[in-house]
Amino acid sequence: MKLSHDPEYNIAYIQFWDEDAEVDSVEVGNDIVVDVAPDGSVFGIELLNANKQLKLTDKGKLLFVNETANISTELSLT
């Protein structure tokens, strides 16, 4: 999984597949687009107006939580 953020255009993208694929894009809200792979699985999620979607008021910090292992890792998007 890969999370990318473009602060210039205020767009974030969560990509679930490592390889490229032809996708169909489905707008599921004003600021959310889901890319669907040919097999029907979710390829990625595009967040327009990402600062609002990701609530980047915490200065670009992102917290990953593995609830099964009770492990948290904090990353910075800046």
Gaussian input, Z-matrix of N, CA and C with variables (Angstrom, degrees):
# hf/3-21g

backbone

0 1
 N
 C     1     B1
 C     2     B2     1     A1
 N     3     B3     2     A2     1     D1
 C     4     B4     3     A3     2     D2
 C     5     B5     4     A4     3     D3
 N     6     B6     5     A5     4     D4
 C     7     B7     6     A6     5     D5
 C     8     B8     7     A7     6     D6
 N     9     B9     8     A8     7     D7
 C    10    B10     9     A9     8     D8
 C    11    B11    10    A10     9     D9
 N    12    B12    11    A11    10    D10
 C    13    B13    12    A12    11    D11
 C    14    B14    13    A13    12    D12
 N    15    B15    14    A14    13    D13
 C    16    B16    15    A15    14    D14
 C    17    B17    16    A16    15    D15
 N    18    B18    17    A17    16    D16
 C    19    B19    18    A18    17    D17
 C    20    B20    19    A19    18    D18
 N    21    B21    20    A20    19    D19
 C    22    B22    21    A21    20    D20
 C    23    B23    22    A22    21    D21
 N    24    B24    23    A23    22    D22
 C    25    B25    24    A24    23    D23
 C    26    B26    25    A25    24    D24
 N    27    B27    26    A26    25    D25
 C    28    B28    27    A27    26    D26
 C    29    B29    28    A28    27    D27
 N    30    B30    29    A29    28    D28
 C    31    B31    30    A30    29    D29
 C    32    B32    31    A31    30    D30
 N    33    B33    32    A32    31    D31
 C    34    B34    33    A33    32    D32
 C    35    B35    34    A34    33    D33
 N    36    B36    35    A35    34    D34
 C    37    B37    36    A36    35    D35
 C    38    B38    37    A37    36    D36
 N    39    B39    38    A38    37    D37
 C    40    B40    39    A39    38    D38
 C    41    B41    40    A40    39    D39
 N    42    B42    41    A41    40    D40
 C    43    B43    42    A42    41    D41
 C    44    B44    43    A43    42    D42
 N    45    B45    44    A44    43    D43
 C    46    B46    45    A45    44    D44
 C    47    B47    46    A46    45    D45
 N    48    B48    47    A47    46    D46
 C    49    B49    48    A48    47    D47
 C    50    B50    49    A49    48    D48
 N    51    B51    50    A50    49    D49
 C    52    B52    51    A51    50    D50
 C    53    B53    52    A52    51    D51
 N    54    B54    53    A53    52    D52
 C    55    B55    54    A54    53    D53
 C    56    B56    55    A55    54    D54
 N    57    B57    56    A56    55    D55
 C    58    B58    57    A57    56    D56
 C    59    B59    58    A58    57    D57
 N    60    B60    59    A59    58    D58
 C    61    B61    60    A60    59    D59
 C    62    B62    61    A61    60    D60
 N    63    B63    62    A62    61    D61
 C    64    B64    63    A63    62    D62
 C    65    B65    64    A64    63    D63
 N    66    B66    65    A65    64    D64
 C    67    B67    66    A66    65    D65
 C    68    B68    67    A67    66    D66
 N    69    B69    68    A68    67    D67
 C    70    B70    69    A69    68    D68
 C    71    B71    70    A70    69    D69
 N    72    B72    71    A71    70    D70
 C    73    B73    72    A72    71    D71
 C    74    B74    73    A73    72    D72
 N    75    B75    74    A74    73    D73
 C    76    B76    75    A75    74    D74
 C    77    B77    76    A76    75    D75
 N    78    B78    77    A77    76    D76
 C    79    B79    78    A78    77    D77
 C    80    B80    79    A79    78    D78
 N    81    B81    80    A80    79    D79
 C    82    B82    81    A81    80    D80
 C    83    B83    82    A82    81    D81
 N    84    B84    83    A83    82    D82
 C    85    B85    84    A84    83    D83
 C    86    B86    85    A85    84    D84
 N    87    B87    86    A86    85    D85
 C    88    B88    87    A87    86    D86
 C    89    B89    88    A88    87    D87
 N    90    B90    89    A89    88    D88
 C    91    B91    90    A90    89    D89
 C    92    B92    91    A91    90    D90
 N    93    B93    92    A92    91    D91
 C    94    B94    93    A93    92    D92
 C    95    B95    94    A94    93    D93
 N    96    B96    95    A95    94    D94
 C    97    B97    96    A96    95    D95
 C    98    B98    97    A97    96    D96
 N    99    B99    98    A98    97    D97
 C   100   B100    99    A99    98    D98
 C   101   B101   100   A100    99    D99
 N   102   B102   101   A101   100   D100
 C   103   B103   102   A102   101   D101
 C   104   B104   103   A103   102   D102
 N   105   B105   104   A104   103   D103
 C   106   B106   105   A105   104   D104
 C   107   B107   106   A106   105   D105
 N   108   B108   107   A107   106   D106
 C   109   B109   108   A108   107   D107
 C   110   B110   109   A109   108   D108
 N   111   B111   110   A110   109   D109
 C   112   B112   111   A111   110   D110
 C   113   B113   112   A112   111   D111
 N   114   B114   113   A113   112   D112
 C   115   B115   114   A114   113   D113
 C   116   B116   115   A115   114   D114
 N   117   B117   116   A116   115   D115
 C   118   B118   117   A117   116   D116
 C   119   B119   118   A118   117   D117
 N   120   B120   119   A119   118   D118
 C   121   B121   120   A120   119   D119
 C   122   B122   121   A121   120   D120
 N   123   B123   122   A122   121   D121
 C   124   B124   123   A123   122   D122
 C   125   B125   124   A124   123   D123
 N   126   B126   125   A125   124   D124
 C   127   B127   126   A126   125   D125
 C   128   B128   127   A127   126   D126
 N   129   B129   128   A128   127   D127
 C   130   B130   129   A129   128   D128
 C   131   B131   130   A130   129   D129
 N   132   B132   131   A131   130   D130
 C   133   B133   132   A132   131   D131
 C   134   B134   133   A133   132   D132
 N   135   B135   134   A134   133   D133
 C   136   B136   135   A135   134   D134
 C   137   B137   136   A136   135   D135
 N   138   B138   137   A137   136   D136
 C   139   B139   138   A138   137   D137
 C   140   B140   139   A139   138   D138
 N   141   B141   140   A140   139   D139
 C   142   B142   141   A141   140   D140
 C   143   B143   142   A142   141   D141
 N   144   B144   143   A143   142   D142
 C   145   B145   144   A144   143   D143
 C   146   B146   145   A145   144   D144
 N   147   B147   146   A146   145   D145
 C   148   B148   147   A147   146   D146
 C   149   B149   148   A148   147   D147
 N   150   B150   149   A149   148   D148
 C   151   B151   150   A150   149   D149
 C   152   B152   151   A151   150   D150
 N   153   B153   152   A152   151   D151
 C   154   B154   153   A153   152   D152
 C   155   B155   154   A154   153   D153
 N   156   B156   155   A155   154   D154
 C   157   B157   156   A156   155   D155
 C   158   B158   157   A157   156   D156
 N   159   B159   158   A158   157   D157
 C   160   B160   159   A159   158   D158
 C   161   B161   160   A160   159   D159
 N   162   B162   161   A161   160   D160
 C   163   B163   162   A162   161   D161
 C   164   B164   163   A163   162   D162
 N   165   B165   164   A164   163   D163
 C   166   B166   165   A165   164   D164
 C   167   B167   166   A166   165   D165
 N   168   B168   167   A167   166   D166
 C   169   B169   168   A168   167   D167
 C   170   B170   169   A169   168   D168
 N   171   B171   170   A170   169   D169
 C   172   B172   171   A171   170   D170
 C   173   B173   172   A172   171   D171
 N   174   B174   173   A173   172   D172
 C   175   B175   174   A174   173   D173
 C   176   B176   175   A175   174   D174
 N   177   B177   176   A176   175   D175
 C   178   B178   177   A177   176   D176
 C   179   B179   178   A178   177   D177
 N   180   B180   179   A179   178   D178
 C   181   B181   180   A180   179   D179
 C   182   B182   181   A181   180   D180
 N   183   B183   182   A182   181   D181
 C   184   B184   183   A183   182   D182
 C   185   B185   184   A184   183   D183
 N   186   B186   185   A185   184   D184
 C   187   B187   186   A186   185   D185
 C   188   B188   187   A187   186   D186
 N   189   B189   188   A188   187   D187
 C   190   B190   189   A189   188   D188
 C   191   B191   190   A190   189   D189
 N   192   B192   191   A191   190   D190
 C   193   B193   192   A192   191   D191
 C   194   B194   193   A193   192   D192
 N   195   B195   194   A194   193   D193
 C   196   B196   195   A195   194   D194
 C   197   B197   196   A196   195   D195
 N   198   B198   197   A197   196   D196
 C   199   B199   198   A198   197   D197
 C   200   B200   199   A199   198   D198
 N   201   B201   200   A200   199   D199
 C   202   B202   201   A201   200   D200
 C   203   B203   202   A202   201   D201
 N   204   B204   203   A203   202   D202
 C   205   B205   204   A204   203   D203
 C   206   B206   205   A205   204   D204
 N   207   B207   206   A206   205   D205
 C   208   B208   207   A207   206   D206
 C   209   B209   208   A208   207   D207
 N   210   B210   209   A209   208   D208
 C   211   B211   210   A210   209   D209
 C   212   B212   211   A211   210   D210
 N   213   B213   212   A212   211   D211
 C   214   B214   213   A213   212   D212
 C   215   B215   214   A214   213   D213
 N   216   B216   215   A215   214   D214
 C   217   B217   216   A216   215   D215
 C   218   B218   217   A217   216   D216
 N   219   B219   218   A218   217   D217
 C   220   B220   219   A219   218   D218
 C   221   B221   220   A220   219   D219
 N   222   B222   221   A221   220   D220
 C   223   B223   222   A222   221   D221
 C   224   B224   223   A223   222   D222
 N   225   B225   224   A224   223   D223
 C   226   B226   225   A225   224   D224
 C   227   B227   226   A226   225   D225
 N   228   B228   227   A227   226   D226
 C   229   B229   228   A228   227   D227
 C   230   B230   229   A229   228   D228
 N   231   B231   230   A230   229   D229
 C   232   B232   231   A231   230   D230
 C   233   B233   232   A232   231   D231

   B1=1.4491
   B2=1.5226
   B3=1.3189
   B4=1.4578
   B5=1.5293
   B6=1.3194
   B7=1.4594
   B8=1.5104
   B9=1.3309
   B10=1.4615
   B11=1.5227
   B12=1.3313
   B13=1.4603
   B14=1.5159
   B15=1.3234
   B16=1.4577
   B17=1.5210
   B18=1.3456
   B19=1.4608
   B20=1.5277
   B21=1.3385
   B22=1.4625
   B23=1.5344
   B24=1.3355
   B25=1.4670
   B26=1.5250
   B27=1.3351
   B28=1.4603
   B29=1.5271
   B30=1.3466
   B31=1.4639
   B32=1.5251
   B33=1.3137
   B34=1.4611
   B35=1.5227
   B36=1.3358
   B37=1.4625
   B38=1.5139
   B39=1.3141
   B40=1.4563
   B41=1.5194
   B42=1.3326
   B43=1.4632
   B44=1.5211
   B45=1.3368
   B46=1.4555
   B47=1.5246
   B48=1.3243
   B49=1.4647
   B50=1.5119
   B51=1.3385
   B52=1.4602
   B53=1.5303
   B54=1.3210
   B55=1.4547
   B56=1.5308
   B57=1.3268
   B58=1.4623
   B59=1.5250
   B60=1.3115
   B61=1.4621
   B62=1.5158
   B63=1.3157
   B64=1.4596
   B65=1.5248
   B66=1.3092
   B67=1.4586
   B68=1.5176
   B69=1.3056
   B70=1.4491
   B71=1.5156
   B72=1.3242
   B73=1.4625
   B74=1.5112
   B75=1.3299
   B76=1.4573
   B77=1.5225
   B78=1.3185
   B79=1.4650
   B80=1.5207
   B81=1.3208
   B82=1.4630
   B83=1.5229
   B84=1.3064
   B85=1.4561
   B86=1.5116
   B87=1.3296
   B88=1.4546
   B89=1.5169
   B90=1.3167
   B91=1.4572
   B92=1.5214
   B93=1.3345
   B94=1.4595
   B95=1.5273
   B96=1.3504
   B97=1.4606
   B98=1.5264
   B99=1.3295
   B100=1.4595
   B101=1.5276
   B102=1.3351
   B103=1.4571
   B104=1.5208
   B105=1.3308
   B106=1.4581
   B107=1.5300
   B108=1.3326
   B109=1.4607
   B110=1.5276
   B111=1.3398
   B112=1.4677
   B113=1.5327
   B114=1.3284
   B115=1.4701
   B116=1.5271
   B117=1.3383
   B118=1.4619
   B119=1.5075
   B120=1.3269
   B121=1.4627
   B122=1.5294
   B123=1.3130
   B124=1.4625
   B125=1.5196
   B126=1.3326
   B127=1.4585
   B128=1.5176
   B129=1.3392
   B130=1.4479
   B131=1.5121
   B132=1.3226
   B133=1.4621
   B134=1.5189
   B135=1.3365
   B136=1.4640
   B137=1.5209
   B138=1.3054
   B139=1.4594
   B140=1.5220
   B141=1.3178
   B142=1.4479
   B143=1.5146
   B144=1.3173
   B145=1.4621
   B146=1.5284
   B147=1.3343
   B148=1.4598
   B149=1.5189
   B150=1.3254
   B151=1.4637
   B152=1.5169
   B153=1.3132
   B154=1.4636
   B155=1.5273
   B156=1.3351
   B157=1.4662
   B158=1.5275
   B159=1.3432
   B160=1.4649
   B161=1.5194
   B162=1.3264
   B163=1.4549
   B164=1.5305
   B165=1.3318
   B166=1.4566
   B167=1.5223
   B168=1.3059
   B169=1.4578
   B170=1.5244
   B171=1.3330
   B172=1.4663
   B173=1.5295
   B174=1.3287
   B175=1.4658
   B176=1.5233
   B177=1.3300
   B178=1.4527
   B179=1.5038
   B180=1.3056
   B181=1.4586
   B182=1.5288
   B183=1.3207
   B184=1.4590
   B185=1.5176
   B186=1.3006
   B187=1.4567
   B188=1.5230
   B189=1.3409
   B190=1.4609
   B191=1.5182
   B192=1.3272
   B193=1.4587
   B194=1.5238
   B195=1.3354
   B196=1.4512
   B197=1.5200
   B198=1.3295
   B199=1.4605
   B200=1.5180
   B201=1.3313
   B202=1.4567
   B203=1.5270
   B204=1.3394
   B205=1.4625
   B206=1.5209
   B207=1.3263
   B208=1.4669
   B209=1.5333
   B210=1.3573
   B211=1.4770
   B212=1.5155
   B213=1.3287
   B214=1.4563
   B215=1.5157
   B216=1.3334
   B217=1.4519
   B218=1.5188
   B219=1.3149
   B220=1.4615
   B221=1.5254
   B222=1.3481
   B223=1.4570
   B224=1.5124
   B225=1.3202
   B226=1.4507
   B227=1.5191
   B228=1.3305
   B229=1.4574
   B230=1.5161
   B231=1.3202
   B232=1.4612
   B233=1.5021
   A1=108.25
   A2=115.42
   A3=120.66
   A4=108.34
   A5=115.54
   A6=121.48
   A7=107.55
   A8=116.53
   A9=119.84
   A10=108.42
   A11=114.56
   A12=120.25
   A13=108.38
   A14=117.02
   A15=122.59
   A16=107.59
   A17=117.65
   A18=119.78
   A19=112.96
   A20=117.47
   A21=119.67
   A22=111.14
   A23=116.24
   A24=120.75
   A25=112.27
   A26=117.18
   A27=122.76
   A28=111.47
   A29=115.56
   A30=122.13
   A31=108.30
   A32=116.55
   A33=122.09
   A34=107.95
   A35=116.28
   A36=120.41
   A37=108.94
   A38=115.95
   A39=122.49
   A40=106.02
   A41=116.75
   A42=121.86
   A43=108.75
   A44=116.50
   A45=121.26
   A46=113.31
   A47=118.10
   A48=122.35
   A49=109.48
   A50=117.11
   A51=121.38
   A52=111.81
   A53=117.18
   A54=120.42
   A55=111.22
   A56=115.42
   A57=120.96
   A58=109.44
   A59=116.05
   A60=121.12
   A61=109.02
   A62=116.42
   A63=121.14
   A64=105.97
   A65=116.89
   A66=120.02
   A67=110.35
   A68=115.39
   A69=122.61
   A70=106.61
   A71=116.70
   A72=121.16
   A73=110.05
   A74=115.47
   A75=122.00
   A76=108.36
   A77=116.56
   A78=120.30
   A79=107.91
   A80=116.68
   A81=120.79
   A82=112.20
   A83=116.70
   A84=122.50
   A85=108.19
   A86=117.03
   A87=120.18
   A88=112.77
   A89=118.23
   A90=121.88
   A91=113.18
   A92=118.63
   A93=121.26
   A94=109.95
   A95=115.16
   A96=121.81
   A97=107.48
   A98=116.67
   A99=121.62
   A100=107.96
   A101=116.53
   A102=122.17
   A103=108.06
   A104=115.54
   A105=121.83
   A106=109.07
   A107=116.34
   A108=122.84
   A109=110.30
   A110=117.22
   A111=120.50
   A112=114.35
   A113=117.66
   A114=119.72
   A115=112.64
   A116=116.78
   A117=120.95
   A118=114.96
   A119=117.55
   A120=119.86
   A121=109.91
   A122=115.66
   A123=120.67
   A124=108.20
   A125=116.85
   A126=122.80
   A127=110.22
   A128=116.17
   A129=119.88
   A130=112.03
   A131=115.00
   A132=122.18
   A133=107.62
   A134=115.80
   A135=121.80
   A136=108.75
   A137=115.58
   A138=121.42
   A139=108.97
   A140=116.11
   A141=121.13
   A142=106.82
   A143=117.43
   A144=120.39
   A145=108.90
   A146=114.62
   A147=122.10
   A148=114.17
   A149=117.40
   A150=118.43
   A151=111.24
   A152=116.36
   A153=120.26
   A154=110.20
   A155=116.78
   A156=121.18
   A157=112.01
   A158=116.05
   A159=120.80
   A160=112.79
   A161=115.90
   A162=122.15
   A163=110.32
   A164=115.36
   A165=121.36
   A166=113.42
   A167=117.38
   A168=120.45
   A169=110.96
   A170=117.02
   A171=121.44
   A172=111.10
   A173=116.84
   A174=124.35
   A175=112.74
   A176=117.26
   A177=121.32
   A178=116.14
   A179=118.97
   A180=121.06
   A181=109.19
   A182=114.65
   A183=121.55
   A184=107.85
   A185=117.91
   A186=122.65
   A187=109.17
   A188=116.89
   A189=122.86
   A190=107.46
   A191=116.11
   A192=120.45
   A193=109.09
   A194=116.73
   A195=123.07
   A196=105.21
   A197=116.54
   A198=120.23
   A199=112.65
   A200=117.77
   A201=120.25
   A202=111.20
   A203=115.87
   A204=120.46
   A205=112.44
   A206=116.77
   A207=122.46
   A208=111.01
   A209=114.52
   A210=121.52
   A211=108.71
   A212=116.76
   A213=122.99
   A214=109.23
   A215=116.45
   A216=122.25
   A217=108.19
   A218=116.97
   A219=121.30
   A220=109.40
   A221=115.45
   A222=121.92
   A223=108.67
   A224=115.81
   A225=120.85
   A226=109.37
   A227=117.58
   A228=122.38
   A229=111.69
   A230=117.91
   A231=119.62
   A232=110.97
   D1=142.42
   D2=-178.42
   D3=-134.58
   D4=133.03
   D5=174.41
   D6=-113.73
   D7=122.51
   D8=176.49
   D9=-121.35
   D10=151.23
   D11=-177.82
   D12=-138.44
   D13=129.05
   D14=177.11
   D15=-112.04
   D16=97.98
   D17=-176.32
   D18=-66.65
   D19=-25.35
   D20=179.80
   D21=-64.59
   D22=-41.82
   D23=-179.69
   D24=-101.66
   D25=-2.43
   D26=177.50
   D27=59.64
   D28=46.78
   D29=-179.10
   D30=-126.29
   D31=137.88
   D32=173.70
   D33=-121.51
   D34=150.29
   D35=179.47
   D36=-137.33
   D37=128.22
   D38=175.44
   D39=-106.42
   D40=114.51
   D41=-177.58
   D42=-109.00
   D43=127.37
   D44=-176.10
   D45=-96.43
   D46=-19.22
   D47=-179.64
   D48=-105.73
   D49=147.07
   D50=177.37
   D51=-79.91
   D52=-35.77
   D53=-176.17
   D54=-92.69
   D55=163.74
   D56=177.41
   D57=-78.50
   D58=152.88
   D59=178.11
   D60=-153.24
   D61=152.13
   D62=169.96
   D63=-72.17
   D64=130.88
   D65=-176.65
   D66=-128.29
   D67=157.26
   D68=168.24
   D69=-103.23
   D70=129.80
   D71=-179.98
   D72=-97.05
   D73=129.41
   D74=-178.86
   D75=-120.79
   D76=118.92
   D77=177.52
   D78=-79.77
   D79=117.43
   D80=-177.33
   D81=-106.10
   D82=-2.76
   D83=177.34
   D84=-169.35
   D85=176.24
   D86=-179.32
   D87=-59.61
   D88=-32.97
   D89=-174.38
   D90=-122.76
   D91=15.86
   D92=-176.73
   D93=-132.32
   D94=127.80
   D95=176.57
   D96=-125.57
   D97=128.98
   D98=178.55
   D99=-106.27
   D100=127.33
   D101=176.27
   D102=-95.14
   D103=124.15
   D104=-177.19
   D105=-108.17
   D106=128.09
   D107=179.90
   D108=-74.94
   D109=165.59
   D110=-178.81
   D111=-57.31
   D112=-29.41
   D113=-179.72
   D114=-83.95
   D115=2.38
   D116=177.97
   D117=93.30
   D118=-4.31
   D119=179.62
   D120=-82.85
   D121=161.02
   D122=178.35
   D123=-77.56
   D124=121.10
   D125=177.82
   D126=-84.90
   D127=-42.42
   D128=-178.21
   D129=-167.70
   D130=167.92
   D131=179.11
   D132=-130.47
   D133=123.57
   D134=178.65
   D135=-101.10
   D136=128.71
   D137=179.85
   D138=-111.12
   D139=107.54
   D140=174.54
   D141=-82.78
   D142=153.63
   D143=-174.41
   D144=55.46
   D145=50.19
   D146=-170.86
   D147=-60.10
   D148=-35.26
   D149=179.72
   D150=-56.63
   D151=-40.26
   D152=178.31
   D153=-72.79
   D154=-44.13
   D155=-177.66
   D156=-63.10
   D157=-42.80
   D158=-177.41
   D159=-93.30
   D160=-2.39
   D161=-179.87
   D162=52.17
   D163=59.22
   D164=-175.56
   D165=-76.24
   D166=27.31
   D167=175.43
   D168=-73.51
   D169=-8.68
   D170=178.62
   D171=-92.28
   D172=25.81
   D173=176.83
   D174=62.79
   D175=35.37
   D176=173.30
   D177=80.72
   D178=18.88
   D179=178.70
   D180=-85.56
   D181=140.41
   D182=179.92
   D183=-125.98
   D184=130.72
   D185=-177.50
   D186=-111.45
   D187=119.49
   D188=173.84
   D189=-97.66
   D190=132.38
   D191=-178.64
   D192=-126.57
   D193=122.71
   D194=170.76
   D195=-98.60
   D196=98.30
   D197=-173.41
   D198=-69.37
   D199=-29.33
   D200=178.98
   D201=-66.46
   D202=-44.34
   D203=-179.02
   D204=-90.37
   D205=-3.88
   D206=-178.54
   D207=55.28
   D208=48.15
   D209=179.86
   D210=-121.42
   D211=135.03
   D212=176.75
   D213=-122.24
   D214=139.03
   D215=176.49
   D216=-131.19
   D217=128.32
   D218=179.70
   D219=-104.62
   D220=131.54
   D221=177.61
   D222=-122.66
   D223=160.37
   D224=177.66
   D225=-110.17
   D226=132.01
   D227=177.91
   D228=-86.25
   D229=-3.95
   D230=-178.01
   D231=-101.35

